[in-house]
Amino acid sequence: MFERNRPVGTEQVAVAVEIALDDGSEVAGRLLIPAARTAFDVLNGPALFLEFEPYEGERRFIAKSALKAVKLLAGSQPTNLAHRVRDLDGFDPHAVLGIAAGTAWDEVRASYLARAKAYHPDRFAGVELPPEVASYLSGMLRRINSAYAALEIAEQARKKVVALRPEAVFASGARA
């Protein structure tokens, strides 16, 4: 539906809520807020009305003065996902891949392949994901690839040391 009164470029996010009104009725649906703001900002902002879309019914505006309580039903917020992607301070490749230090290389590779398959954004190409979920998936895949690359460099260095180890020149035969 084309809305003429909405400025171009203002995207909205739907937040699942249950609203208790002053008349004693309760409605469940989605509170529509600007993408750059939180539900707290909208509820405490200067606007007199909230844009609300009930699960069954048409979109409408509810006066803030008619609100008795608002219960947010949304699970994780985009800020939590963004925080987890940026949490690289204690980067431990073993923890990212879910393995213990000293694990055999075959198990390291198997863990890498399983996690890369689980977090790969192409796996969800047929589904329209919110931008914060898509960025979380790509961020986690970058972390998984970095962890595997770090462990792979160490494994290649170990193999090189073993390959360059000189063999004994003089070997005595078995004594009889």
JOUR-V952373 format. One record per residue. N is the residue number from 1. D_FIRST is the distance of its C-alpha to the first C-alpha in whole Angstrom. Layout:
n & d_first
N & D_FIRST
N & D_FIRST
This chain:
n & d_first
1 & 0
2 & 4
3 & 6
4 & 10
5 & 12
6 & 12
7 & 14
8 & 14
9 & 15
10 & 15
11 & 14
12 & 14
13 & 16
14 & 16
15 & 20
16 & 21
17 & 23
18 & 25
19 & 25
20 & 28
21 & 28
22 & 31
23 & 31
24 & 32
25 & 29
26 & 27
27 & 23
28 & 22
29 & 19
30 & 17
31 & 18
32 & 15
33 & 17
34 & 18
35 & 19
36 & 22
37 & 23
38 & 24
39 & 24
40 & 27
41 & 26
42 & 23
43 & 25
44 & 28
45 & 27
46 & 27
47 & 24
48 & 24
49 & 21
50 & 19
51 & 15
52 & 16
53 & 14
54 & 17
55 & 17
56 & 17
57 & 15
58 & 12
59 & 12
60 & 14
61 & 17
62 & 20
63 & 23
64 & 25
65 & 28
66 & 28
67 & 28
68 & 31
69 & 30
70 & 27
71 & 28
72 & 26
73 & 26
74 & 25
75 & 28
76 & 29
77 & 27
78 & 26
79 & 29
80 & 32
81 & 31
82 & 31
83 & 34
84 & 36
85 & 35
86 & 37
87 & 40
88 & 42
89 & 45
90 & 47
91 & 46
92 & 48
93 & 48
94 & 50
95 & 47
96 & 44
97 & 45
98 & 47
99 & 50
100 & 54
101 & 56
102 & 58
103 & 56
104 & 57
105 & 55
106 & 54
107 & 52
108 & 51
109 & 49
110 & 48
111 & 46
112 & 45
113 & 43
114 & 42
115 & 40
116 & 39
117 & 38
118 & 36
119 & 34
120 & 33
121 & 30
122 & 30
123 & 30
124 & 27
125 & 25
126 & 24
127 & 22
128 & 19
129 & 21
130 & 20
131 & 22
132 & 25
133 & 26
134 & 26
135 & 28
136 & 30
137 & 31
138 & 32
139 & 34
140 & 36
141 & 36
142 & 38
143 & 40
144 & 41
145 & 42
146 & 44
147 & 46
148 & 47
149 & 48
150 & 50
151 & 52
152 & 52
153 & 54
154 & 56
155 & 57
156 & 58
157 & 60
158 & 62
159 & 62
160 & 64
161 & 66
162 & 67
163 & 68
164 & 70
165 & 72
166 & 76
167 & 77
168 & 81
169 & 83
170 & 86
171 & 86
172 & 89
173 & 90
174 & 90
175 & 93
176 & 96
